[in-house]
Amino acid sequence: MTRALVECVPNFSEGRRAGVVSAIVAPLRDCRGVHVLDARSDPDHNRTVVSLVGEPAPLQEALLASARKAVQLIDMRTHKGAHPRIGAVDVIPFVPLRGIDMPGCVALARSFGKRYARELSIPVYFYEAAATRPERRNLEEVRRGQLEALEKEMALPQRAPDEGDARLHPTAGATAIGARAFLIAFNVNLRSTDLAAARAIARAIRASSGGMPCVKAVGVDLREKSMVQVSITITDPGASPLDAVFARVKDEADRRGIAVHETELYGMTPASALLEVAARALCISGFDAGQVIDLRLLDLQEGA
């Protein structure tokens, strides 16, 4: 029987204090049966994103240990950063990889969320496929107004948490826990300090404003780099491929007389998304991922 393998991408509201980040990530690295694939921090966003893979049981234990450390070390009453957030542990999404399907990850998210709220006294909101209300499928709706608005509105029925008491943890806020498919976090940094322009470009490309399908985007001020950024999430790279999204951002920037400085892939990205971009860029006829020797060798290892 194939063992269940899940990716989890917890986001923590700390990206400036290296010692604090190390302490939060340590329980994830130290847990047997859990593998940290990627961990990176951004001081402007004041956020750390970690990509993990593991079986459901050890994964949950590692997440709880890491969250306890985050609760000890992060005080949301003084937190400032460019990225929207509602808590010290802002989001915990579960992504099915192997031996488990989306309904299985929904069940995992909901059972873990119940335990998380009970053991940490942090209210939990379920989102994406794990949402218990249609409007909460969209993470932006769960985070509407961020922590500050949630603090004022949590007593309202429409903003009551799915698990835990209808009051924020005094220092750790709340957490959104969900189940979702793979997504791509893709940032475009612009040679400009014009935040209004970055926000206008984000508005032009995001689906909610009539832009590209399955694209979310916000304009962000990167003070550390003296630049602005269009921070993008692609929830379905088949509907809006990476190169098409980049081309649209570049066109919008060019129209405003702004140059692209660089782009960033934040966290893990499916190989298929990058291979499709390469195949189109090189005009490869009949390209097949089986032609990539690294992937074929992985197939051979799995079959051995």
C-alpha positions in Angstrom: 0.0 0.0 0.0 1.3 3.5 -0.9 1.9 5.6 2.2 0.1 8.9 2.3 2.4 11.8 1.6 1.2 15.4 2.1 2.9 18.8 1.5 2.2 21.5 4.0 3.2 25.1 3.6 2.9 27.0 7.0 3.4 30.7 6.9 4.7 32.5 10.0 4.4 36.2 10.6 8.2 36.7 11.2 10.8 37.4 8.6 13.2 39.8 10.3 14.7 38.1 13.4 16.8 35.2 12.2 17.1 33.7 15.6 13.3 33.6 16.0 12.8 32.1 12.6 15.4 29.4 13.3 13.7 28.5 16.6 10.3 28.2 14.9 11.6 26.1 12.0 13.8 23.8 14.2 10.9 21.5 15.4 10.0 21.0 11.7 13.5 20.0 10.8 13.9 17.7 13.9 10.7 15.7 13.5 11.4 12.2 12.1 9.2 11.5 9.1 9.0 15.2 8.1 11.3 16.8 5.6 11.8 20.5 5.1 12.1 21.2 1.4 12.4 24.9 1.6 12.3 27.7 4.1 12.7 31.4 3.3 12.1 34.7 5.0 11.3 38.2 3.6 11.9 41.2 5.8 9.6 43.5 3.9 6.7 41.0 4.1 7.9 40.2 7.6 7.0 36.6 6.9 8.6 33.1 6.7 7.2 30.4 4.4 8.2 26.8 4.9 7.5 23.9 2.6 7.3 20.5 4.3 6.5 16.9 3.1 5.6 14.1 5.4 3.0 11.5 6.4 -0.1 13.0 8.2 0.7 11.8 11.7 4.3 13.1 12.1 3.4 16.2 10.1 0.8 17.2 12.6 3.1 16.7 15.6 5.8 18.8 13.9 3.3 21.6 13.1 2.0 21.8 16.6 5.5 21.9 18.1 6.5 24.7 15.6 3.3 26.6 16.3 3.9 26.5 20.0 7.3 28.1 19.5 5.8 30.7 17.2 3.2 31.6 19.9 6.0 32.0 22.4 8.2 34.2 20.2 5.8 36.3 18.0 3.6 39.1 19.4 1.1 40.2 16.8 0.4 43.4 18.8 3.6 44.8 17.5 3.8 43.1 14.1 4.2 45.2 11.0 4.7 43.9 7.5 3.6 44.3 3.9 1.9 40.9 3.7 -1.7 40.5 4.8 -1.9 38.4 8.0 -4.3 37.4 10.8 -1.9 35.6 13.2 1.6 34.5 14.3 0.9 31.3 12.4 -1.0 32.8 9.6 -1.9 29.9 7.3 -1.4 26.2 7.3 -2.5 24.6 4.0 -2.4 20.8 3.3 -1.7 19.7 -0.3 -2.3 16.1 -1.4 0.8 14.5 -3.0 0.6 10.7 -3.0 -1.6 8.1 -1.4 -4.2 10.7 -0.4 -6.7 12.8 -2.3 -8.3 16.2 -1.7 -11.1 14.9 0.4 -8.5 13.2 2.5 -6.6 16.5 3.0 -9.9 18.2 3.8 -10.5 15.7 6.6 -6.9 16.1 7.8 -7.2 19.9 7.8 -10.4 19.9 9.8 -9.3 17.3 12.4 -6.0 19.1 12.8 -7.7 22.4 13.1 -9.9 21.2 15.9 -6.9 19.9 17.8 -4.9 23.1 17.0 -7.6 25.3 18.4 -8.0 23.2 21.5 -4.4 22.8 22.4 -3.1 26.3 21.5 -6.3 28.4 22.3 -6.0 30.0 18.9 -9.3 30.4 16.8 -9.2 28.6 13.5 -10.8 29.4 10.1 -11.0 26.7 7.5 -10.4 27.9 3.9 -10.2 26.7 0.3 -11.4 23.0 -0.1 -11.6 22.7 3.7 -14.0 25.7 4.0 -17.3 25.1 5.8 -18.8 28.2 4.3 -18.7 29.0 0.6 -17.4 32.6 1.2 -14.5 31.2 3.1 -13.0 29.2 0.2 -11.2 32.4 -0.7 -8.4 33.2 1.7 -8.7 36.9 1.0 -12.2 36.9 2.5 -10.9 35.1 5.6 -8.2 37.7 6.0 -10.4 40.7 5.0 -9.2 43.7 7.0 -6.4 41.6 8.5 -5.9 41.1 12.2 -7.0 44.6 13.1 -10.5 44.2 11.5 -10.9 40.6 12.8 -10.3 41.9 16.3 -13.3 44.2 16.0 -15.6 41.9 14.0 -15.0 38.5 15.4 -18.1 38.6 17.6 -20.2 39.0 14.4 -21.8 35.7 13.3 -20.3 36.0 9.8 -16.8 36.3 11.2 -17.0 33.7 14.0 -14.2 31.1 13.8 -14.8 27.5 12.7 -13.0 26.2 15.7 -12.2 27.8 19.1 -13.7 30.7 20.9 -14.7 33.9 19.1 -11.8 35.9 20.5 -8.3 36.3 19.3 -5.4 34.8 21.1 -3.9 37.8 23.0 -0.5 37.7 21.2 -0.9 35.1 18.4 -4.2 36.2 16.8 -5.9 33.5 14.6 -4.9 30.9 12.1 -6.4 29.9 8.7 -6.1 26.1 8.0 -7.0 24.7 4.7 -6.6 22.1 1.9 -5.7 23.1 -1.6 -4.0 22.1 -4.8 -0.5 23.2 -5.7 -0.1 26.9 -6.3 2.8 29.0 -7.5 4.1 32.1 -5.6 5.7 34.3 -8.1 7.0 37.9 -7.4 8.1 40.5 -9.9 10.4 43.2 -8.5 10.3 46.5 -10.4 13.0 49.2 -10.7 10.7 51.8 -9.1 9.5 53.0 -5.8 6.1 53.9 -7.2 3.8 51.8 -5.0 0.7 53.2 -6.7 2.0 51.8 -10.0 2.7 48.3 -8.5 -0.8 48.3 -7.1 -2.3 49.3 -10.5 -0.3 46.5 -12.3 -1.6 44.0 -9.7 -5.1 45.2 -10.2 -4.8 44.8 -14.0 -3.6 41.2 -13.8 -5.6 39.7 -11.0 -8.7 37.6 -11.7 -10.9 39.5 -9.2 -10.4 42.7 -11.1 -11.1 41.1 -14.5 -7.5 40.2 -15.3 -6.0 36.7 -15.8 -7.8 33.6 -14.6 -6.6 32.0 -11.3 -4.3 34.9 -10.6 -4.1 36.8 -7.3 -1.8 39.8 -7.0 -1.0 42.8 -4.7 1.5 45.6 -4.9 4.1 45.7 -2.2 6.6 48.2 -1.0 10.1 46.6 -0.7 11.8 49.2 1.5 14.8 47.0 2.1 15.5 47.0 -1.7 14.2 50.5 -2.5 11.8 48.9 -5.0 8.2 47.8 -5.4 6.9 44.4 -6.1 4.0 42.8 -7.7 3.4 39.7 -5.5 1.5 37.1 -7.4 -0.2 33.8 -6.6 -1.1 31.5 -9.5 -3.7 29.0 -8.2 -3.8 27.1 -11.6 -0.7 27.4 -13.8 -2.6 25.6 -16.5 -5.1 28.4 -16.8 -2.4 31.2 -16.5 1.1 29.9 -17.2 4.1 31.5 -15.6 5.4 33.0 -18.8 2.0 34.5 -19.7 1.7 36.1 -16.3 5.2 37.5 -16.5 4.6 38.9 -20.0 1.4 40.6 -18.8 3.2 42.2 -15.8 6.1 43.4 -18.1 3.6 44.9 -20.6 1.8 46.8 -17.8 5.2 48.0 -16.4 6.5 49.0 -19.8 3.4 51.1 -20.4 4.2 53.0 -17.2 7.9 53.4 -18.1 9.0 51.0 -15.4 11.6 48.2 -15.9 11.5 44.7 -14.4 14.5 44.2 -12.1 14.1 40.5 -11.3 11.5 37.8 -10.5 11.3 35.4 -7.6 9.8 31.9 -7.2 8.8 31.7 -3.5 8.7 28.2 -2.1 8.2 25.1 -4.2 7.0 24.9 -7.8 5.8 22.0 -9.8 8.4 20.9 -12.4 5.6 20.8 -15.1 5.1 24.5 -14.8 8.7 25.3 -15.5 9.1 22.7 -18.2 6.1 24.0 -20.1 7.6 27.5 -20.0 10.9 26.2 -21.4 9.2 24.2 -24.1 7.3 27.2 -25.3 10.3 29.5 -25.1 12.4 27.1 -27.2 9.5 26.2 -29.5 10.1 22.5 -28.8 7.7 20.3 -30.9 6.0 17.4 -29.2 7.9 18.0 -25.9 7.3 15.3 -23.3 8.4 15.5 -19.6 9.7 12.0 -20.0 12.6 13.5 -22.0 13.9 15.1 -18.8 16.4 12.6 -17.5 16.2 13.7 -13.9 12.5 12.9 -13.9 13.0 9.6 -15.5 15.6 8.6 -13.0 13.1 9.5 -10.2 10.6 7.2 -11.8 13.2 4.4 -11.9 14.0 4.9 -8.2 10.4 4.8 -7.2 9.9 1.6 -9.2 13.0 -0.1 -7.8 
